[in-house]
Amino acid sequence: MAKPNGHPGRAEDKAKQLERRVNDLMRQAVKLNQDMQTNHGDLHPDIQVHAQSAALNLMAIYSHLTGLPAPWDARAEAMGWNRV
């Protein structure tokens, strides 16, 4: 009989696994954007816009999976833009 891989606490449902994977990718995308802005300012502006868009999309997916507010909703709340 094959021995199960990993810690038993990690043997949870597929939704939690997806949430964890998206969270990891989101954090990596944010770090990549920071590195690009800090150390690679010579990149074409379109490349930076696409990289920022990718990170924002991962944030939106993560917010949907976790029930947290979308990044733009949180920003609107912080800036007071949601008070009309």
Contacts in CASP RR format, 6 or more apart in sequence:
PFRMAT RR
TARGET T0000
AUTHOR 0000-0000-0000
METHOD contacts of the structure
MODEL  1
MAKPNGHPGRAEDKAKQLERRVNDLMRQAVKLNQDMQTNHGDLHPDIQVH
AQSAALNLMAIYSHLTGLPAPWDARAEAMGWNRV
4 11 0 8 1.000
15 65 0 8 1.000
18 65 0 8 1.000
19 62 0 8 1.000
19 65 0 8 1.000
19 66 0 8 1.000
22 58 0 8 1.000
22 61 0 8 1.000
22 62 0 8 1.000
22 65 0 8 1.000
23 62 0 8 1.000
25 58 0 8 1.000
26 55 0 8 1.000
26 58 0 8 1.000
26 59 0 8 1.000
26 61 0 8 1.000
26 62 0 8 1.000
29 51 0 8 1.000
29 54 0 8 1.000
29 55 0 8 1.000
29 58 0 8 1.000
30 55 0 8 1.000
32 51 0 8 1.000
32 55 0 8 1.000
33 48 0 8 1.000
33 51 0 8 1.000
33 52 0 8 1.000
33 55 0 8 1.000
36 43 0 8 1.000
36 47 0 8 1.000
36 48 0 8 1.000
36 51 0 8 1.000
37 48 0 8 1.000
41 48 0 8 1.000
56 71 0 8 1.000
59 70 0 8 1.000
59 71 0 8 1.000
60 70 0 8 1.000
60 71 0 8 1.000
62 68 0 8 1.000
63 69 0 8 1.000
63 70 0 8 1.000
63 71 0 8 1.000
64 70 0 8 1.000
68 74 0 8 1.000
69 77 0 8 1.000
73 82 0 8 1.000
75 81 0 8 1.000
76 82 0 8 1.000
END
